[in-house]
Amino acid sequence: MATKTTSANDITDDELEPLADETARQAQRVVAAYATDADECRMLLSMLGIGPINRID
């Protein structure tokens, strides 16, 4: 098993900023256009952290 290496270019979770709503929507559209089916689309969106938010009204 390879050991994890770090460098000065690594980004910590604290340095990450949330995506703007419009940027997330554009990314969702691109993923949906290239996904082969709905299940793959949901999986890819989830992996990227831009999946749909379940809203309870």
C-alpha distance matrix in Angstrom:
0.0 3.8 6.5 9.4 12.4 16.0 19.2 22.8 22.8 20.6 22.8 23.1 24.4 27.7 28.2 28.0 31.5 32.4 33.6 37.4 38.8 40.0 36.7 34.9 37.7 37.4 33.6 34.4 36.9 34.7 32.0 34.8 36.2 33.1 31.9 32.9 34.1 34.5 31.4 29.2 31.1 30.6 26.8 26.5 28.9 27.0 23.6 25.5 27.3 30.7 31.7 35.2 36.4 38.1 41.5 43.9 47.4
3.8 0.0 3.8 6.5 9.0 12.6 15.6 19.3 19.3 17.5 20.0 20.6 22.4 25.5 25.7 25.8 29.3 30.6 31.8 35.5 37.2 38.3 34.8 33.4 36.3 35.8 32.1 33.3 35.8 33.4 31.0 34.1 35.4 32.4 31.5 32.9 34.3 34.7 31.9 29.3 30.9 30.6 26.9 26.1 28.3 26.6 23.1 24.4 26.3 29.7 31.1 34.7 35.9 38.0 41.2 43.9 47.3
6.5 3.8 0.0 3.8 6.3 9.9 13.2 16.8 17.3 15.3 18.0 18.3 20.3 23.2 23.5 24.0 27.7 29.3 30.9 34.6 36.5 37.8 34.4 33.1 36.3 36.0 32.4 33.7 36.4 34.2 31.9 35.1 36.6 33.8 33.0 34.8 36.0 36.1 33.3 30.9 32.1 31.5 27.9 27.0 28.8 27.0 23.5 24.6 26.1 29.5 31.2 34.8 35.6 37.8 40.8 43.4 46.8
9.4 6.5 3.8 0.0 3.8 6.7 10.2 13.7 14.0 11.7 14.2 14.5 16.7 19.5 19.8 20.3 24.0 25.8 27.4 31.1 33.2 34.5 31.1 30.0 33.3 33.0 29.5 30.9 33.8 31.7 29.6 32.9 34.5 31.9 31.3 33.3 34.5 34.3 31.8 29.3 30.1 29.4 26.1 24.9 26.3 24.6 21.2 21.8 23.2 26.6 28.5 32.1 32.8 35.2 38.1 40.8 44.0
12.4 9.0 6.3 3.8 0.0 3.8 6.9 10.5 11.2 9.7 12.8 13.8 16.6 19.0 18.7 19.7 23.5 25.7 27.2 30.8 33.2 34.4 30.9 30.2 33.6 33.0 29.7 31.6 34.3 32.1 30.4 33.9 35.2 32.8 32.5 34.8 36.2 36.1 33.8 31.1 31.6 31.2 28.0 26.4 27.7 26.3 22.8 22.9 24.3 27.6 29.8 33.4 34.2 36.8 39.6 42.4 45.5
16.0 12.6 9.9 6.7 3.8 0.0 3.7 7.0 8.0 6.5 9.8 10.9 14.1 16.1 15.5 17.0 20.7 23.2 24.9 28.4 31.1 32.3 28.9 28.5 32.0 31.5 28.4 30.6 33.3 31.2 29.8 33.4 34.8 32.6 32.6 35.2 36.5 36.2 34.2 31.5 31.6 31.1 28.2 26.4 27.1 25.9 22.6 22.1 23.2 26.3 29.0 32.4 33.0 35.8 38.3 41.2 44.1
19.2 15.6 13.2 10.2 6.9 3.7 0.0 3.8 5.3 5.6 9.3 11.4 15.0 16.4 15.0 16.8 20.3 23.2 24.7 27.9 30.9 31.8 28.4 28.4 32.0 31.2 28.4 30.9 33.4 31.2 30.3 34.0 35.1 33.1 33.5 36.3 37.8 37.5 35.8 33.0 32.7 32.5 29.9 27.6 28.2 27.4 24.1 23.1 24.3 27.1 30.0 33.4 34.1 37.2 39.5 42.5 45.2
22.8 19.3 16.8 13.7 10.5 7.0 3.8 0.0 3.8 5.7 8.5 10.8 14.5 15.1 13.3 15.5 18.8 22.1 23.6 26.6 29.9 30.8 27.5 27.9 31.5 30.7 28.2 31.0 33.5 31.4 30.9 34.6 35.7 34.0 34.6 37.6 39.1 38.7 37.2 34.4 33.8 33.6 31.2 28.8 28.9 28.3 25.3 23.8 24.7 27.2 30.4 33.6 34.1 37.3 39.4 42.4 44.8
22.8 19.3 17.3 14.0 11.2 8.0 5.3 3.8 0.0 3.8 6.5 9.7 13.1 14.1 11.7 13.2 16.3 19.4 20.6 23.6 26.7 27.4 24.0 24.5 28.0 27.1 24.6 27.4 29.8 27.7 27.2 31.0 32.0 30.3 31.1 34.2 35.7 35.4 34.1 31.3 30.5 30.4 28.2 25.6 25.7 25.4 22.4 20.6 21.8 24.1 27.4 30.6 31.4 34.7 36.8 40.0 42.4
20.6 17.5 15.3 11.7 9.7 6.5 5.6 5.7 3.8 0.0 3.8 6.6 9.9 11.6 9.9 11.2 14.7 17.5 19.1 22.4 25.3 26.4 23.1 23.0 26.7 26.1 23.4 25.8 28.6 26.7 25.8 29.4 30.8 29.2 29.5 32.6 33.8 33.2 31.7 29.0 28.4 28.0 25.7 23.3 23.4 22.6 19.7 18.2 19.2 21.8 24.9 28.1 28.7 31.9 34.1 37.2 39.7
22.8 20.0 18.0 14.2 12.8 9.8 9.3 8.5 6.5 3.8 0.0 3.8 6.7 8.2 6.3 7.4 11.0 13.9 15.8 19.1 22.0 23.4 20.3 20.1 23.9 23.7 21.2 23.5 26.4 25.0 24.1 27.6 29.3 28.0 28.3 31.5 32.4 31.5 30.2 27.8 26.7 26.0 24.1 21.8 21.3 20.5 18.0 16.2 16.6 19.1 22.3 25.3 25.6 28.8 30.8 33.9 36.3
23.1 20.6 18.3 14.5 13.8 10.9 11.4 10.8 9.7 6.6 3.8 0.0 3.8 5.3 5.4 7.0 10.7 13.4 16.0 19.3 22.1 24.0 21.2 20.7 24.5 24.8 22.3 24.2 27.5 26.4 25.3 28.6 30.6 29.5 29.4 32.6 33.1 31.8 30.2 28.2 27.1 26.0 24.1 22.3 21.5 20.1 17.9 16.5 16.1 19.0 21.8 24.6 24.5 27.4 29.3 32.2 34.7
24.4 22.4 20.3 16.7 16.6 14.1 15.0 14.5 13.1 9.9 6.7 3.8 0.0 3.8 5.4 5.4 8.7 10.7 13.7 17.0 19.5 21.8 19.3 18.3 22.1 22.9 20.5 22.0 25.5 24.9 23.6 26.6 29.0 28.1 27.7 30.9 31.1 29.4 27.9 26.2 25.0 23.5 21.8 20.3 19.1 17.5 15.8 14.5 13.4 16.2 18.9 21.4 21.0 23.9 25.7 28.4 30.9
27.7 25.5 23.2 19.5 19.0 16.1 16.4 15.1 14.1 11.6 8.2 5.3 3.8 0.0 3.8 5.6 8.0 10.7 14.1 16.9 19.7 22.1 20.0 19.5 23.2 24.2 22.3 23.9 27.3 26.9 26.0 28.9 31.3 30.8 30.6 33.9 33.9 32.1 30.9 29.3 27.8 26.2 24.9 23.4 21.8 20.3 19.1 17.3 15.9 18.2 21.0 23.1 22.3 25.2 26.5 29.1 31.3
28.2 25.7 23.5 19.8 18.7 15.5 15.0 13.3 11.7 9.9 6.3 5.4 5.4 3.8 0.0 3.8 6.5 10.0 12.7 15.5 18.7 20.6 18.2 18.2 22.0 22.5 20.7 22.9 25.9 25.3 24.8 27.9 29.9 29.4 29.7 33.1 33.5 32.0 31.0 29.1 27.4 26.3 25.1 23.0 21.5 20.7 19.2 16.9 16.0 17.9 21.2 23.4 23.1 26.3 27.6 30.5 32.6
28.0 25.8 24.0 20.3 19.7 17.0 16.8 15.5 13.2 11.2 7.4 7.0 5.4 5.6 3.8 0.0 3.8 6.7 9.3 12.4 15.3 17.3 14.8 14.5 18.3 18.9 17.0 19.1 22.2 21.7 21.2 24.2 26.3 25.9 26.1 29.6 29.9 28.3 27.5 25.6 23.7 22.7 21.7 19.6 17.8 17.2 15.9 13.4 12.4 14.1 17.5 19.8 19.7 23.0 24.5 27.6 29.7
31.5 29.3 27.7 24.0 23.5 20.7 20.3 18.8 16.3 14.7 11.0 10.7 8.7 8.0 6.5 3.8 0.0 3.8 6.5 9.1 12.2 14.3 12.3 12.4 16.0 16.9 15.7 17.7 20.6 20.6 20.5 23.3 25.3 25.5 25.9 29.5 29.6 27.7 27.4 25.8 23.4 22.3 22.0 19.8 17.5 17.3 16.7 13.8 12.3 13.1 16.5 18.3 18.0 21.4 22.5 25.6 27.3
32.4 30.6 29.3 25.8 25.7 23.2 23.2 22.1 19.4 17.5 13.9 13.4 10.7 10.7 10.0 6.7 3.8 0.0 3.8 6.5 9.0 11.6 10.0 9.4 12.9 14.4 13.3 14.7 17.9 18.4 18.2 20.5 22.9 23.4 23.5 27.1 26.8 24.7 24.6 23.3 20.7 19.4 19.6 17.6 14.8 14.7 14.9 11.9 9.9 10.0 13.2 14.6 14.3 17.8 18.8 22.1 23.8
33.6 31.8 30.9 27.4 27.2 24.9 24.7 23.6 20.6 19.1 15.8 16.0 13.7 14.1 12.7 9.3 6.5 3.8 0.0 3.8 6.3 8.1 6.2 6.0 9.6 10.7 10.0 11.8 14.6 15.1 15.4 17.7 19.8 20.6 21.1 24.8 24.7 22.8 23.1 21.6 18.7 18.0 18.6 16.2 13.3 14.2 14.5 11.1 9.7 8.6 12.1 13.4 13.9 17.6 18.7 22.2 23.7
37.4 35.5 34.6 31.1 30.8 28.4 27.9 26.6 23.6 22.4 19.1 19.3 17.0 16.9 15.5 12.4 9.1 6.5 3.8 0.0 3.8 5.5 5.3 6.3 8.7 10.1 10.7 12.3 14.5 15.7 16.6 18.4 20.2 21.7 22.4 26.1 25.9 23.8 24.7 23.5 20.2 19.7 20.8 18.5 15.4 16.7 17.5 14.1 12.6 10.7 13.6 14.0 14.3 17.9 18.4 21.8 22.7
38.8 37.2 36.5 33.2 33.2 31.1 30.9 29.9 26.7 25.3 22.0 22.1 19.5 19.7 18.7 15.3 12.2 9.0 6.3 3.8 0.0 3.8 5.5 5.2 6.2 8.7 9.9 10.5 12.5 14.5 15.4 16.4 18.5 20.4 20.9 24.4 23.7 21.5 22.6 21.9 18.4 17.7 19.5 17.6 14.1 15.7 17.3 14.2 12.5 9.6 11.8 11.4 11.8 15.2 15.5 18.9 19.7
40.0 38.3 37.8 34.5 34.4 32.3 31.8 30.8 27.4 26.4 23.4 24.0 21.8 22.1 20.6 17.3 14.3 11.6 8.1 5.5 3.8 0.0 3.8 5.4 5.1 6.2 8.6 9.8 10.7 12.6 14.3 15.3 16.7 18.9 20.0 23.5 23.3 21.4 23.0 22.0 18.4 18.5 20.4 18.1 14.9 17.2 18.6 15.3 14.4 11.3 13.5 13.2 14.4 17.8 18.1 21.6 22.2
36.7 34.8 34.4 31.1 30.9 28.9 28.4 27.5 24.0 23.1 20.3 21.2 19.3 20.0 18.2 14.8 12.3 10.0 6.2 5.3 5.5 3.8 0.0 3.8 5.4 5.2 6.2 8.6 10.0 10.8 12.4 14.2 15.5 17.1 18.3 22.0 22.2 20.8 22.0 20.4 17.0 17.4 18.7 15.9 13.2 15.5 16.2 12.6 12.4 9.8 12.6 13.5 15.1 18.8 19.8 23.4 24.5
34.9 33.4 33.1 30.0 30.2 28.5 28.4 27.9 24.5 23.0 20.1 20.7 18.3 19.5 18.2 14.5 12.4 9.4 6.0 6.3 5.2 5.4 3.8 0.0 3.8 5.4 5.1 6.1 8.7 10.0 10.5 12.1 14.2 15.7 16.2 19.8 19.6 17.7 18.7 17.4 14.0 14.0 15.3 13.0 9.8 12.0 13.1 9.9 9.2 6.1 8.9 9.8 11.7 15.3 16.7 20.5 21.9
37.7 36.3 36.3 33.3 33.6 32.0 32.0 31.5 28.0 26.7 23.9 24.5 22.1 23.2 22.0 18.3 16.0 12.9 9.6 8.7 6.2 5.1 5.4 3.8 0.0 3.8 5.4 5.0 6.3 8.8 9.9 10.5 12.4 14.6 15.3 18.7 18.2 16.4 18.1 17.1 13.4 13.8 15.9 13.8 10.7 13.5 15.1 12.3 11.9 8.2 9.6 9.6 11.8 15.1 16.2 19.9 21.0
37.4 35.8 36.0 33.0 33.0 31.5 31.2 30.7 27.1 26.1 23.7 24.8 22.9 24.2 22.5 18.9 16.9 14.4 10.7 10.1 8.7 6.2 5.2 5.4 3.8 0.0 3.8 5.4 5.2 6.4 8.8 9.9 10.7 12.8 14.4 17.9 18.2 17.1 19.0 17.4 13.8 15.1 16.8 14.1 11.7 15.0 15.9 12.9 13.4 10.2 12.1 12.7 15.4 18.6 20.0 23.7 24.7
33.6 32.1 32.4 29.5 29.7 28.4 28.4 28.2 24.6 23.4 21.2 22.3 20.5 22.3 20.7 17.0 15.7 13.3 10.0 10.7 9.9 8.6 6.2 5.1 5.4 3.8 0.0 3.8 5.4 5.1 6.2 8.6 9.9 11.0 12.2 15.9 16.4 15.5 16.7 14.7 11.4 12.7 13.8 10.7 8.7 12.0 12.4 9.3 10.6 7.9 10.0 11.8 14.7 18.0 20.0 23.8 25.4
34.4 33.3 33.7 30.9 31.6 30.6 30.9 31.0 27.4 25.8 23.5 24.2 22.0 23.9 22.9 19.1 17.7 14.7 11.8 12.3 10.5 9.8 8.6 6.1 5.0 5.4 3.8 0.0 3.8 5.5 5.2 6.1 8.6 10.2 10.4 13.9 13.7 12.2 13.7 12.3 8.7 9.7 11.6 9.3 6.8 10.3 11.7 9.5 10.2 6.9 7.6 8.8 12.2 15.2 17.3 21.0 22.7
36.9 35.8 36.4 33.8 34.3 33.3 33.4 33.5 29.8 28.6 26.4 27.5 25.5 27.3 25.9 22.2 20.6 17.9 14.6 14.5 12.5 10.7 10.0 8.7 6.3 5.2 5.4 3.8 0.0 3.8 5.5 5.1 6.1 8.8 10.0 13.3 13.4 12.5 14.8 13.4 9.9 11.8 14.0 11.7 10.0 13.7 15.0 12.9 13.9 10.7 11.1 11.7 15.1 17.8 19.7 23.2 24.5
34.7 33.4 34.2 31.7 32.1 31.2 31.2 31.4 27.7 26.7 25.0 26.4 24.9 26.9 25.3 21.7 20.6 18.4 15.1 15.7 14.5 12.6 10.8 10.0 8.8 6.4 5.1 5.5 3.8 0.0 3.8 5.4 5.1 6.5 8.7 12.2 13.3 13.3 15.2 12.9 10.0 12.6 13.9 10.8 10.2 13.9 14.3 12.1 14.1 11.6 12.6 14.2 17.7 20.5 22.7 26.3 27.9
32.0 31.0 31.9 29.6 30.4 29.8 30.3 30.9 27.2 25.8 24.1 25.3 23.6 26.0 24.8 21.2 20.5 18.2 15.4 16.6 15.4 14.3 12.4 10.5 9.9 8.8 6.2 5.2 5.5 3.8 0.0 3.8 5.4 5.4 6.0 9.7 10.6 10.5 11.8 9.3 6.5 9.2 10.1 7.2 7.1 10.8 11.1 9.7 12.0 10.0 10.4 12.5 16.1 18.7 21.4 24.9 26.9
34.8 34.1 35.1 32.9 33.9 33.4 34.0 34.6 31.0 29.4 27.6 28.6 26.6 28.9 27.9 24.2 23.3 20.5 17.7 18.4 16.4 15.3 14.2 12.1 10.5 9.9 8.6 6.1 5.1 5.4 3.8 0.0 3.8 5.5 5.3 8.3 8.4 8.0 10.4 8.8 5.6 8.6 10.7 8.9 8.6 12.1 13.4 12.5 14.1 11.6 10.9 12.0 15.8 17.8 20.4 23.7 25.5
36.2 35.4 36.6 34.5 35.2 34.8 35.1 35.7 32.0 30.8 29.3 30.6 29.0 31.3 29.9 26.3 25.3 22.9 19.8 20.2 18.5 16.7 15.5 14.2 12.4 10.7 9.9 8.6 6.1 5.1 5.4 3.8 0.0 3.8 5.9 8.3 9.6 10.5 13.1 11.1 8.7 12.2 13.8 11.7 11.9 15.5 16.2 15.1 17.2 14.8 14.6 15.6 19.4 21.5 23.8 27.2 28.7
33.1 32.4 33.8 31.9 32.8 32.6 33.1 34.0 30.3 29.2 28.0 29.5 28.1 30.8 29.4 25.9 25.5 23.4 20.6 21.7 20.4 18.9 17.1 15.7 14.6 12.8 11.0 10.2 8.8 6.5 5.4 5.5 3.8 0.0 3.8 6.4 8.9 10.6 12.3 9.5 8.2 11.9 12.6 10.2 11.6 14.9 14.9 14.2 16.9 15.2 15.2 17.0 20.8 22.9 25.7 29.0 31.0
31.9 31.5 33.0 31.3 32.5 32.6 33.5 34.6 31.1 29.5 28.3 29.4 27.7 30.6 29.7 26.1 25.9 23.5 21.1 22.4 20.9 20.0 18.3 16.2 15.3 14.4 12.2 10.4 10.0 8.7 6.0 5.3 5.9 3.8 0.0 3.8 5.6 7.3 8.5 5.8 5.2 8.9 9.5 8.1 9.9 12.8 13.1 13.3 15.8 14.4 13.5 15.4 19.1 20.8 23.8 27.0 29.2
32.9 32.9 34.8 33.3 34.8 35.2 36.3 37.6 34.2 32.6 31.5 32.6 30.9 33.9 33.1 29.6 29.5 27.1 24.8 26.1 24.4 23.5 22.0 19.8 18.7 17.9 15.9 13.9 13.3 12.2 9.7 8.3 8.3 6.4 3.8 0.0 3.8 7.2 8.4 6.4 7.4 10.8 11.3 10.8 13.0 15.4 15.7 16.6 18.9 17.8 16.4 18.0 21.6 22.8 25.9 28.8 31.0
34.1 34.3 36.0 34.5 36.2 36.5 37.8 39.1 35.7 33.8 32.4 33.1 31.1 33.9 33.5 29.9 29.6 26.8 24.7 25.9 23.7 23.3 22.2 19.6 18.2 18.2 16.4 13.7 13.4 13.3 10.6 8.4 9.6 8.9 5.6 3.8 0.0 3.8 5.6 5.5 6.3 8.8 10.1 10.8 12.3 14.4 15.5 16.7 18.4 17.0 15.0 15.9 19.4 20.1 23.2 25.8 28.1
34.5 34.7 36.1 34.3 36.1 36.2 37.5 38.7 35.4 33.2 31.5 31.8 29.4 32.1 32.0 28.3 27.7 24.7 22.8 23.8 21.5 21.4 20.8 17.7 16.4 17.1 15.5 12.2 12.5 13.3 10.5 8.0 10.5 10.6 7.3 7.2 3.8 0.0 3.8 5.5 5.0 6.2 8.6 9.9 10.5 12.2 14.2 15.4 16.3 14.7 12.1 12.6 15.9 16.4 19.5 22.0 24.3
31.4 31.9 33.3 31.8 33.8 34.2 35.8 37.2 34.1 31.7 30.2 30.2 27.9 30.9 31.0 27.5 27.4 24.6 23.1 24.7 22.6 23.0 22.0 18.7 18.1 19.0 16.7 13.7 14.8 15.2 11.8 10.4 13.1 12.3 8.5 8.4 5.6 3.8 0.0 3.8 5.4 5.2 6.2 8.7 10.0 10.6 12.3 14.3 15.3 14.6 11.9 13.1 16.0 16.4 19.8 22.3 25.0
29.2 29.3 30.9 29.3 31.1 31.5 33.0 34.4 31.3 29.0 27.8 28.2 26.2 29.3 29.1 25.6 25.8 23.3 21.6 23.5 21.9 22.0 20.4 17.4 17.1 17.4 14.7 12.3 13.4 12.9 9.3 8.8 11.1 9.5 5.8 6.4 5.5 5.5 3.8 0.0 3.8 5.5 5.0 6.1 8.5 9.8 10.4 12.2 14.1 13.6 11.8 13.8 17.1 18.2 21.7 24.5 27.2
31.1 30.9 32.1 30.1 31.6 31.6 32.7 33.8 30.5 28.4 26.7 27.1 25.0 27.8 27.4 23.7 23.4 20.7 18.7 20.2 18.4 18.4 17.0 14.0 13.4 13.8 11.4 8.7 9.9 10.0 6.5 5.6 8.7 8.2 5.2 7.4 6.3 5.0 5.4 3.8 0.0 3.8 5.5 5.2 6.1 8.5 9.9 10.7 12.1 10.8 9.1 10.9 14.4 16.0 19.2 22.3 24.8
30.6 30.6 31.5 29.4 31.2 31.1 32.5 33.6 30.4 28.0 26.0 26.0 23.5 26.2 26.3 22.7 22.3 19.4 18.0 19.7 17.7 18.5 17.4 14.0 13.8 15.1 12.7 9.7 11.8 12.6 9.2 8.6 12.2 11.9 8.9 10.8 8.8 6.2 5.2 5.5 3.8 0.0 3.8 5.6 5.2 6.1 8.6 10.0 10.4 9.5 6.8 8.5 11.6 12.8 16.3 19.3 22.0
26.8 26.9 27.9 26.1 28.0 28.2 29.9 31.2 28.2 25.7 24.1 24.1 21.8 24.9 25.1 21.7 22.0 19.6 18.6 20.8 19.5 20.4 18.7 15.3 15.9 16.8 13.8 11.6 14.0 13.9 10.1 10.7 13.8 12.6 9.5 11.3 10.1 8.6 6.2 5.0 5.5 3.8 0.0 3.8 5.5 5.1 6.1 8.7 9.8 10.3 8.4 11.1 13.8 15.2 18.9 21.8 24.8
26.5 26.1 27.0 24.9 26.4 26.4 27.6 28.8 25.6 23.3 21.8 22.3 20.3 23.4 23.0 19.6 19.8 17.6 16.2 18.5 17.6 18.1 15.9 13.0 13.8 14.1 10.7 9.3 11.7 10.8 7.2 8.9 11.7 10.2 8.1 10.8 10.8 9.9 8.7 6.1 5.2 5.6 3.8 0.0 3.8 5.4 5.0 6.2 8.5 8.7 8.2 11.5 14.5 16.7 20.1 23.3 26.1
28.9 28.3 28.8 26.3 27.7 27.1 28.2 28.9 25.7 23.4 21.3 21.5 19.1 21.8 21.5 17.8 17.5 14.8 13.3 15.4 14.1 14.9 13.2 9.8 10.7 11.7 8.7 6.8 10.0 10.2 7.1 8.6 11.9 11.6 9.9 13.0 12.3 10.5 10.0 8.5 6.1 5.2 5.5 3.8 0.0 3.8 5.5 5.2 6.1 5.2 4.6 8.0 11.0 13.6 16.8 20.2 22.9
27.0 26.6 27.0 24.6 26.3 25.9 27.4 28.3 25.4 22.6 20.5 20.1 17.5 20.3 20.7 17.2 17.3 14.7 14.2 16.7 15.7 17.2 15.5 12.0 13.5 15.0 12.0 10.3 13.7 13.9 10.8 12.1 15.5 14.9 12.8 15.4 14.4 12.2 10.6 9.8 8.5 6.1 5.1 5.4 3.8 0.0 3.8 5.4 5.0 6.1 4.9 8.4 10.4 12.6 16.0 19.2 22.3
23.6 23.1 23.5 21.2 22.8 22.6 24.1 25.3 22.4 19.7 18.0 17.9 15.8 19.1 19.2 15.9 16.7 14.9 14.5 17.5 17.3 18.6 16.2 13.1 15.1 15.9 12.4 11.7 15.0 14.3 11.1 13.4 16.2 14.9 13.1 15.7 15.5 14.2 12.3 10.4 9.9 8.6 6.1 5.0 5.5 3.8 0.0 3.8 5.5 7.8 8.2 11.9 13.9 16.3 19.6 22.8 25.9
25.5 24.4 24.6 21.8 22.9 22.1 23.1 23.8 20.6 18.2 16.2 16.5 14.5 17.3 16.9 13.4 13.8 11.9 11.1 14.1 14.2 15.3 12.6 9.9 12.3 12.9 9.3 9.5 12.9 12.1 9.7 12.5 15.1 14.2 13.3 16.6 16.7 15.4 14.3 12.2 10.7 10.0 8.7 6.2 5.2 5.4 3.8 0.0 3.8 5.5 7.6 11.3 13.4 16.4 19.4 22.9 25.6
27.3 26.3 26.1 23.2 24.3 23.2 24.3 24.7 21.8 19.2 16.6 16.1 13.4 15.9 16.0 12.4 12.3 9.9 9.7 12.6 12.5 14.4 12.4 9.2 11.9 13.4 10.6 10.2 13.9 14.1 12.0 14.1 17.2 16.9 15.8 18.9 18.4 16.3 15.3 14.1 12.1 10.4 9.8 8.5 6.1 5.0 5.5 3.8 0.0 3.8 5.8 9.1 10.4 13.5 16.3 19.7 22.4
30.7 29.7 29.5 26.6 27.6 26.3 27.1 27.2 24.1 21.8 19.1 19.0 16.2 18.2 17.9 14.1 13.1 10.0 8.6 10.7 9.6 11.3 9.8 6.1 8.2 10.2 7.9 6.9 10.7 11.6 10.0 11.6 14.8 15.2 14.4 17.8 17.0 14.7 14.6 13.6 10.8 9.5 10.3 8.7 5.2 6.1 7.8 5.5 3.8 0.0 3.8 6.6 8.6 12.1 14.6 18.3 20.6
31.7 31.1 31.2 28.5 29.8 29.0 30.0 30.4 27.4 24.9 22.3 21.8 18.9 21.0 21.2 17.5 16.5 13.2 12.1 13.6 11.8 13.5 12.6 8.9 9.6 12.1 10.0 7.6 11.1 12.6 10.4 10.9 14.6 15.2 13.5 16.4 15.0 12.1 11.9 11.8 9.1 6.8 8.4 8.2 4.6 4.9 8.2 7.6 5.8 3.8 0.0 3.8 6.4 9.3 12.3 15.8 18.5
35.2 34.7 34.8 32.1 33.4 32.4 33.4 33.6 30.6 28.1 25.3 24.6 21.4 23.1 23.4 19.8 18.3 14.6 13.4 14.0 11.4 13.2 13.5 9.8 9.6 12.7 11.8 8.8 11.7 14.2 12.5 12.0 15.6 17.0 15.4 18.0 15.9 12.6 13.1 13.8 10.9 8.5 11.1 11.5 8.0 8.4 11.9 11.3 9.1 6.6 3.8 0.0 3.8 6.4 9.1 12.6 15.0
36.4 35.9 35.6 32.8 34.2 33.0 34.1 34.1 31.4 28.7 25.6 24.5 21.0 22.3 23.1 19.7 18.0 14.3 13.9 14.3 11.8 14.4 15.1 11.7 11.8 15.4 14.7 12.2 15.1 17.7 16.1 15.8 19.4 20.8 19.1 21.6 19.4 15.9 16.0 17.1 14.4 11.6 13.8 14.5 11.0 10.4 13.9 13.4 10.4 8.6 6.4 3.8 0.0 3.8 6.0 9.7 12.2
38.1 38.0 37.8 35.2 36.8 35.8 37.2 37.3 34.7 31.9 28.8 27.4 23.9 25.2 26.3 23.0 21.4 17.8 17.6 17.9 15.2 17.8 18.8 15.3 15.1 18.6 18.0 15.2 17.8 20.5 18.7 17.8 21.5 22.9 20.8 22.8 20.1 16.4 16.4 18.2 16.0 12.8 15.2 16.7 13.6 12.6 16.3 16.4 13.5 12.1 9.3 6.4 3.8 0.0 3.8 6.7 9.8
41.5 41.2 40.8 38.1 39.6 38.3 39.5 39.4 36.8 34.1 30.8 29.3 25.7 26.5 27.6 24.5 22.5 18.8 18.7 18.4 15.5 18.1 19.8 16.7 16.2 20.0 20.0 17.3 19.7 22.7 21.4 20.4 23.8 25.7 23.8 25.9 23.2 19.5 19.8 21.7 19.2 16.3 18.9 20.1 16.8 16.0 19.6 19.4 16.3 14.6 12.3 9.1 6.0 3.8 0.0 3.8 6.2
43.9 43.9 43.4 40.8 42.4 41.2 42.5 42.4 40.0 37.2 33.9 32.2 28.4 29.1 30.5 27.6 25.6 22.1 22.2 21.8 18.9 21.6 23.4 20.5 19.9 23.7 23.8 21.0 23.2 26.3 24.9 23.7 27.2 29.0 27.0 28.8 25.8 22.0 22.3 24.5 22.3 19.3 21.8 23.3 20.2 19.2 22.8 22.9 19.7 18.3 15.8 12.6 9.7 6.7 3.8 0.0 3.8
47.4 47.3 46.8 44.0 45.5 44.1 45.2 44.8 42.4 39.7 36.3 34.7 30.9 31.3 32.6 29.7 27.3 23.8 23.7 22.7 19.7 22.2 24.5 21.9 21.0 24.7 25.4 22.7 24.5 27.9 26.9 25.5 28.7 31.0 29.2 31.0 28.1 24.3 25.0 27.2 24.8 22.0 24.8 26.1 22.9 22.3 25.9 25.6 22.4 20.6 18.5 15.0 12.2 9.8 6.2 3.8 0.0
